[in-house]
Each structure stands twice: as structure tokens, then as C-alpha cells.
Amino acid sequence: MPTPSRGVTPRPDPFPRDIEWRLPRHARSVSRARTLLREQATSWELAPDTTETATLLLSELMTNAYRHATVPPGREIWTRCVLKAGRLHIAVTDANAALPTPRQAAPEDEAGRGLTLVAALSDAWGAEPRPEGIGKTVWFELSVAPGTTTGT
């Protein structure tokens, strides 16, 4: 009969590795999402540069969802963050079915660079209609260097 190994007890991960927030479609939700992501990144012990990049890109997607999702009042913006296998996947879902496309902003434009930033700074990104038929999800992924989180 095999003897159980001594002194090596798998430790359950003390923090969730998959979290979702549902925020009102309001300008204040953009800063709230940034704060929530920074807090979660701290608990996941992500590297500061990964946290800052993820926060910037989340802010861009939340701003797009707030500004461009012309939907009835009361609709929410959902954000989901998953840390798995060395990848941080962040998705923003809103109730507008129009899929976004990056555009070329002119130097004098004050807006229009959000998706260009997402494309430039993420390892991957995309947008797809929600399977339920109401709205879309825009997402991005960042690589998380080995050893920068606990429990991965």
C-alpha cells in the first residue's frame, strides 16, 4: 500500500482566479473598474507593469462601452477577469451588438485611439457577439511572467 508523502500538502489558492463585476453604464464605472482591477491584481500578486497595462486597457474598453453602447437606461457593463496558465484575460460586455473596429485617429483628434492601444499593448484581443444575442464582448489578453503570481 503506498505511503502518503509527508510534509507536502497542496495549499488551496486563497484568492479567486476568476472574478466578474457588473457596473452601471455610467462614467463613474470606468474609474470603479480600474480600482477593482488594481485591487484584484494586488491580491493575485501581478507584476506592476502588467497591472498598469491591464488597467489602461480595461479603462479603454470600459470607456468605449459607456460612450458608444447607446442602449436603454439601466443596462450594465460586465467585466470579467480570468488568470489562468500564465495569461490574464479581461473581457468587457455591453448590450450594444455593434462590433468595434480600430480607427486611424488624426493627430489633432482627442479620441479614437482606444482600440489601437488595446491592439498595440495586448498579446491578443478580439470582439464577438454575445451567444445570447444581446450585445457584444470585447476582450484582451496579457502574458503573465512565470513567478509573478502565487499559486500559478
Buried (B, 14 or more C-beta within 10 A) or exposed (E): EEEEEEEEEEEEEEBEBEBEBEBBBEEEBBEBBBEBBBEBBEEBBBBEEBBEBBBBBBBBBBBBBBEEBEBEEEBBBBBBBBBEEEBBBBBBBBBBEEEBEBEEBEEEEEEEBBBBBBEEBBEEBEBEEBEEEBBBBBBBBBEBEEEBBEEB
